[in-house]
Amino acid sequence: MEKKKITFADIAKYTNFSKTTISRYFNNPDSLTIENQETIAQALKDLNYQENKLAKVFANGKSEFVGIIVPNLYLHYYAEMLNQILNTYESFNYKFLIFAGKNNEEAERKYIQELLAYKIEGMVVLSHTIPSKELASYGVPIVAIEREDQYVHSVNTDNYMGAVQATSLLLKNNCDVLLHINSNVPKNVPAFGRIQGFLDTCREHQANHEVILKDLGHSHQEIHASMAELYQYMEKKYPHMKKGIFLANDTHANSMLNIIFREHGALPEEYRIIGFDDSPASGQAIVPISTVGQQIGKIAREAMEILVMLMEERKKRRPQPQTELIHKHVTPILIRRETTD
Amino acid sequence: MEKKKITFADIAKYTNFSKTTISRYFNNPDSLTIENQETIAQALKDLNYQENKLAKVFANGKSEFVGIIVPNLYLHYYAEMLNQILNTYESFNYKFLIFAGKNNEEAERKYIQELLAYKIEGMVVLSHTIPSKELASYGVPIVAIEREDQYVHSVNTDNYMGAVQATSLLLKNNCDVLLHINSNVPKNVPAFGRIQGFLDTCREHQANHEVILKDLGHSHQEIHASMAELYQYMEKKYPHMKKGIFLANDTHANSMLNIIFREHGALPEEYRIIGFDDSPASGQAIVPISTVGQQIGKIAREAMEILVMLMEERKKRRPQPQTELIHKHVTPILIRRETTD
């Protein structure tokens, strides 16, 4: 199956150009006339030449590689974000080297060093392990998504606005008490906006409310057990009151819904539920769950647009340093299904 | 933040070796004594040398890149397979260039050409678009997963055995009629084994059975509508009979379960359900769904082991061509939850 390797000498012979001219075609095509470029391009087709892009990268330093660091692909959010980033290939032509970090800071650091050795031109970072100050020191353009971003550019969902939308919907549903269930999100992580947005909206409307922040576990079993406990807690503390529950994500919302539904054989009017993410779990639940949809495609595209802009700038003869950090926020979309009125 | 670039000349000066010796250290280290290798390694540390792996690849042709072609990352199965393949980095040190094909044959072909131009050493192909005969002609080692594999190496779930396990469980549940609901899977795709395994097991036990093969749609709405229609069909055709339903995957099983559960406020004894894949949807359903679990981690590892073996062979001075195609089958695992007895 191996084809005979076509060399610059073969192309030179076929076109009657010098080897230097052929080399210029690959490394500095603008130095040739359009006509000569076309002659050589045709010769490459005729000879079935297999371009060696690595040789080209070696010559001009433009690898067209972008590194992507995700914490995992188990969560639908990360898988879909990666999907959408990969889809930008057709617009920008950058190729993606992917690493799933599994919260192992040392492994991640080692892999990033390896990426840098392969001359990646930039990085999109979704994992939370390495502080942004360190990321900024690596000397390549970096865009962060939904993580601490003090020293790097970023694109995030407007989590605060999402929480305001969710809480406002529960208020309109005439709930007697509003509850927000979440883990202890650090203040410098964008998702903290979900807690703040809930609190501010409740206070503004002087609504009876409670924020429950605790470690809810990671496995399905752990989450289910936490939700079962919280259900008992709410039943006891707020009997005969209409409870509006805003959960941190759709997986949690689905787990809470299943517990209530199995207890009652239906979702009673006394419970209104809204999640976050618009993951498949929300639409495919026993009662389709209202949620706050993140515009993952838009976030991926905005992140790549910023990254491409920074990477292209560096290839200019006199690159202008980017002096200000860019922090973009993408508005989420309220999706009303059957767990709210 | 940019560091001054350390050249071979700098390393030569620091160590008192010639530039040729330094070059040999990178391209053919075994030609130096261990002692000299250690001296140079220490110098690289002292000088904070940033290795240029691309230069090394250019010199020896070993890119350590593997291309992965997936149809999408929307389905949990593909996301988890990619996750598990990425996890082999720590064992084999190959880096992964990923492409999500979205069933666009031309885009996929173009991308593969680009991967080849980057001197990838091998490919793992999960998408169904390009025939294996064409894949085999690309001149790099290829391992297919769960797709037509006549001309390439492959690792697949033993779909037939999975179907036998699922069907046997429904038989043990004393169902009056067994139903298998699937799409029209082509015979040369591994997943066809699910249909054949069901049929053979039913016939062997002379069980009353029906296979329903039809386009069930792709979006959640389409699938839900198909399942609602099939539920009505079963209610009418098999009233008061205990129905054992084996569905092609957990998403379908979850949709069918939700329809039955909402109709009855519970899963009645008259319906037993089993899915396929052990995706999160099955464990997190309103009633945890029995399923056939694919050993995704094992499949990913076996595929990479075969690929690495083939890639390493090619780097030998006199590579032995692999004359026989390898087709491995990984046994799936029956997972009994609450939708079966």
Chai-1 contact restraints between the chains, C-beta under 6 A:
chainA,res_idxA,chainB,res_idxB,connection_type,confidence,min_distance_angstrom,max_distance_angstrom,comment,restraint_id
A,M1,B,S137,contact,1.0,0.0,6.0,A-B,restraint_1
A,M1,B,G139,contact,1.0,0.0,6.0,A-B,restraint_2
A,E2,B,G139,contact,1.0,0.0,6.0,A-B,restraint_3
A,E51,B,A117,contact,1.0,0.0,6.0,A-B,restraint_4
A,K53,B,A117,contact,1.0,0.0,6.0,A-B,restraint_5
A,K53,B,Y118,contact,1.0,0.0,6.0,A-B,restraint_6
A,L54,B,V57,contact,1.0,0.0,6.0,A-B,restraint_7
A,L54,B,F58,contact,1.0,0.0,6.0,A-B,restraint_8
A,L54,B,Y118,contact,1.0,0.0,6.0,A-B,restraint_9
A,L54,B,K119,contact,1.0,0.0,6.0,A-B,restraint_10
A,V57,B,L54,contact,1.0,0.0,6.0,A-B,restraint_11
A,F58,B,L54,contact,1.0,0.0,6.0,A-B,restraint_12
A,F58,B,F58,contact,1.0,0.0,6.0,A-B,restraint_13
A,L73,B,A79,contact,1.0,0.0,6.0,A-B,restraint_14
A,L73,B,L82,contact,1.0,0.0,6.0,A-B,restraint_15
A,L73,B,N83,contact,1.0,0.0,6.0,A-B,restraint_16
A,A79,B,L73,contact,1.0,0.0,6.0,A-B,restraint_17
A,A79,B,A79,contact,1.0,0.0,6.0,A-B,restraint_18
A,L82,B,L73,contact,1.0,0.0,6.0,A-B,restraint_19
A,N83,B,L73,contact,1.0,0.0,6.0,A-B,restraint_20
A,N83,B,A100,contact,1.0,0.0,6.0,A-B,restraint_21
A,L86,B,A100,contact,1.0,0.0,6.0,A-B,restraint_22
A,K95,B,L97,contact,1.0,0.0,6.0,A-B,restraint_23
A,F96,B,I98,contact,1.0,0.0,6.0,A-B,restraint_24
A,L97,B,K95,contact,1.0,0.0,6.0,A-B,restraint_25
A,I98,B,F96,contact,1.0,0.0,6.0,A-B,restraint_26
A,I98,B,I98,contact,1.0,0.0,6.0,A-B,restraint_27
A,A100,B,N83,contact,1.0,0.0,6.0,A-B,restraint_28
A,A100,B,L86,contact,1.0,0.0,6.0,A-B,restraint_29
A,A117,B,E51,contact,1.0,0.0,6.0,A-B,restraint_30
A,A117,B,K53,contact,1.0,0.0,6.0,A-B,restraint_31
A,Y118,B,K53,contact,1.0,0.0,6.0,A-B,restraint_32
A,Y118,B,L54,contact,1.0,0.0,6.0,A-B,restraint_33
A,K119,B,L54,contact,1.0,0.0,6.0,A-B,restraint_34
A,S137,B,M1,contact,1.0,0.0,6.0,A-B,restraint_35
A,G139,B,M1,contact,1.0,0.0,6.0,A-B,restraint_36
A,G139,B,E2,contact,1.0,0.0,6.0,A-B,restraint_37
A,H220,B,G283,contact,1.0,0.0,6.0,A-B,restraint_38
A,H220,B,Q284,contact,1.0,0.0,6.0,A-B,restraint_39
A,N254,B,Q284,contact,1.0,0.0,6.0,A-B,restraint_40
A,N258,B,I286,contact,1.0,0.0,6.0,A-B,restraint_41
A,G265,B,G265,contact,1.0,0.0,6.0,A-B,restraint_42
A,G283,B,H220,contact,1.0,0.0,6.0,A-B,restraint_43
A,Q284,B,H220,contact,1.0,0.0,6.0,A-B,restraint_44
A,Q284,B,N254,contact,1.0,0.0,6.0,A-B,restraint_45
A,I286,B,N258,contact,1.0,0.0,6.0,A-B,restraint_46
A,I286,B,I286,contact,1.0,0.0,6.0,A-B,restraint_47
